Amino acid sequence: MRFGSALLAVASLAATVKGFWLGDVAHQGLAPFAGANYPVFRNVKDYGARGDGVTDDTAAINAAITAGNPCNRGCTSTTTTPGVVYFPAGTYLISSSIFPAYFTQLIGDAGSPPTLKATANFAGFGLIDGNPYYTPVLNWMSVNVFFRQVRNFVIDTTAIAPGTAATGMHWPTSQATSLQNIVFNMPATGDVVHVGLFIEEGSGGFMTDLTFNGGAAGASMGNQQYTMRNLKFNNCKTAIIQLWDWGWTYAGLSINNCQVGIDISAGGSSNLNVGSVTLIDSSFTNVPVAILTAWTTNSVPATAGSLVMENIALNNAPVAVKGPGGTMLAGTTGSMTIAAWGNGHRYTPSGPAQFAGAFDATNRPGALLSNGRYYTRSKPQYENFPASSFISVRSAGARGDAATDDTAALQNAINRAVAESKILFIDYGLYRVTSTIRIPPGAKIVGESFPVILSAGGFFNDINNPKPVVQVGSSSGQQGQVELSDFIVSTQGVQAGAICIEWNLASSGTPSGMWDVHVRIGGFTGTQQQIGQCVKQPGNAAVNPNCMVAFMAMHVTRGASGLYMENVWLWTADHDIDEHLNTQITIYSGRGLYIESENGPFWLWGTGSEHFVLYQYQLANTRNIFMGQIQTETPYFQPTPNALVPFPPVASLNDPDFRASCAGVEGNCAAAWGVRVINSRDVSIYGAGLYSFFDNYSTACSTFTAGQTCQQRITSIEGSSSNINIYNLNTIGTREMINRDGARVAWFADNVNTFASNVAVYKSG
Ligand SMILES: *[C@@H]1O[C@H](CO)[C@@H](O)[C@H](O)[C@H]1NC(C)=O
């Protein structure tokens, strides 16, 4: 209640807002490893851009991006040279591509998004080219492009002739990237060949709140996996062309007046390129063919082209699914809703059974829904708040130099912001803390291009007495609400007892939220967990105790409830981002995301958890959980050593005890679980990519020819669990895809997909 009235008090200031607060606050971001005077924040107008719709602003914008020499052509990757390139409202005429550097965010005024307008003679592959072809290969290896955002823009190609090839944005990137609040305007008439968004590869990723108007295709995309929600397509010839994928989750699509909605027919029936697509809570209006597929009962590979749809509204969409032989699912010239329909292999709960048709829709818990759809909320950008509503941590005395102990300064800044009903702005920096940072109810915290809270010292190094680095809510079940966005929690040096985030807060009514808040452990400058300390040693099963870097990424405790997570990547580094060859490292983090909330609800939109020793996701004694798309990877060093070391199982945390569960099991059984569900109910996973690419740093095990032998098992459903639904489960490198109480449910070779094995529908019963 008190919080509510404080909100009103801040809102009353909103009437005075002119520009976006991000442009108006003091710019004090410090990149401690980039040299003195390195500019974190860049307003394009300070670099000569006019935004008047007449002047060619290309050079000025690229000058704003390249100031201080961040990671551009020929640079592998970096965390040391962040950039926030800010565009005030206006129309910026450009004649060639804008090239955002690695770890550079392009951010427009959220209240009045600026337009990037291509000249009639525009030259380039994308008005924004996020990964250029300076040579025949992409400048950055697409699967290693992390920590980049573009938000709040209108991208306009309407001045380019409809028949001239034009691309709004080129974005082959990977985890911890996001596009938000972007409109793509293209010609809508004639023989238009423009494409709004083009992605050819990568390991994404998340996008939300995009609108595509006109064009031959709104989006033409291939990538391992993605989560995309709230995308609108108006008057495109084809809304989405799916070039290839393993798994893709779409929610909240609104496709209107397009000839084809989603074309997943790439490769044709004899060589399907699209592994799987999960589509929920979406609508097609005035669309002759909603889904175009090449799947047949005999198409190749066996499970490729798997399609799972749930809660799809058709309004004048006469063909819902069209295959090579004609209509597979009729639509209507009126209105109807498809409750659930799919094709592929299903296990309900045993299988495989090939199917193409309706199936029982998930029994969705009401706690997860808003107007019948899964609840969503985009990252708040606070565009109605003036700069005076923000408190800077640096103004409050924190240094962010990765060396100073910032514990007290950071804590005081958080407390003051909450007491004054202000939003805490974490200026870019690496804030070293030596005891727990507590985030109380009422906190709203937003970072400047992923500042880092970095735990350090003996307080976090007791494996028998783990401590949270960031604790949200002081005790499990404390009531209240917080909003956290755009920062990273990490550790420095040996931290065998660090729990990066402990979530205790119980939020009823409006959920709390985490948007683009990541855990990134090791592999970057300032962590002292890089090639110098922890370079990989294939074949060496002896654990280097100096490379035990975290106990757990995130713990959601029993009394916690009501948390919305969007684009959250929990990553123990497999390689050194700041080393020019991206050399691999061996560091040990115990556990990924552990949820033991008694009641839920939790929403995990576009999350990943990678390289934790015991498991990536574990749910125990919990319920009411939405997950989609999730992505995991097993540590590359396993089984040398395997998951029996170096984190002994803790019974009170329901840790897997591989010594017991692997007795008599063949192969690499003592390997990290991708997903483990114990005594839980009402859990729905809409798309999962559970990958185990390596055995002792060799990828030879992760092919069908080799028999997917990297590990034996990857998904475990245990105990009294019920109403566990997994759609489009894609596994790589594991022999058994799903286990129920230790018994094998699904076998990799029965479910061959393009690169993974796929089960379109699993229902535990
Ligand atoms: C692990 O890989 C290394 C390097 O290829 C090799 O020398 C070693 O024999 C392997 N060890 C095991 C147990 O497979």
Ligand as a Chemical Component Dictionary entry (heavy atoms), coordinates in Angstrom:
data_LIG
# 
_chem_comp.id                   LIG 
_chem_comp.type                 NON-POLYMER 
_chem_comp.pdbx_formal_charge   0 
_chem_comp.three_letter_code    LIG 
# 
loop_
_chem_comp_atom.comp_id 
_chem_comp_atom.atom_id 
_chem_comp_atom.alt_atom_id 
_chem_comp_atom.type_symbol 
_chem_comp_atom.charge 
_chem_comp_atom.model_Cartn_x 
_chem_comp_atom.model_Cartn_y 
_chem_comp_atom.model_Cartn_z 
_chem_comp_atom.pdbx_ordinal 
LIG C1 C1 C 0 40.531 -35.711 -23.043 1  
LIG O1 O1 O 0 41.020 -34.964 -24.129 2  
LIG C2 C2 C 0 42.411 -34.841 -24.143 3  
LIG C3 C3 C 0 42.779 -33.891 -25.255 4  
LIG O2 O2 O 0 42.213 -34.277 -26.449 5  
LIG C4 C4 C 0 43.055 -36.199 -24.286 6  
LIG O3 O3 O 0 44.462 -36.081 -24.272 7  
LIG C5 C5 C 0 42.595 -37.092 -23.144 8  
LIG O4 O4 O 0 43.079 -38.394 -23.320 9  
LIG C6 C6 C 0 41.081 -37.118 -23.043 10 
LIG N1 N1 N 0 40.721 -37.790 -21.821 11 
LIG C7 C7 C 0 39.720 -38.642 -21.726 12 
LIG C8 C8 C 0 39.506 -39.261 -20.391 13 
LIG O5 O5 O 0 39.026 -38.928 -22.670 14 
# 
loop_
_chem_comp_bond.comp_id 
_chem_comp_bond.atom_id_1 
_chem_comp_bond.atom_id_2 
_chem_comp_bond.value_order 
_chem_comp_bond.pdbx_ordinal 
LIG C1 O1 SING 1  
LIG C1 C6 SING 2  
LIG O1 C2 SING 3  
LIG C2 C3 SING 4  
LIG C2 C4 SING 5  
LIG C3 O2 SING 6  
LIG C4 O3 SING 7  
LIG C4 C5 SING 8  
LIG C5 O4 SING 9  
LIG C5 C6 SING 10 
LIG C6 N1 SING 11 
LIG N1 C7 SING 12 
LIG C7 C8 SING 13 
LIG C7 O5 DOUB 14 
# 
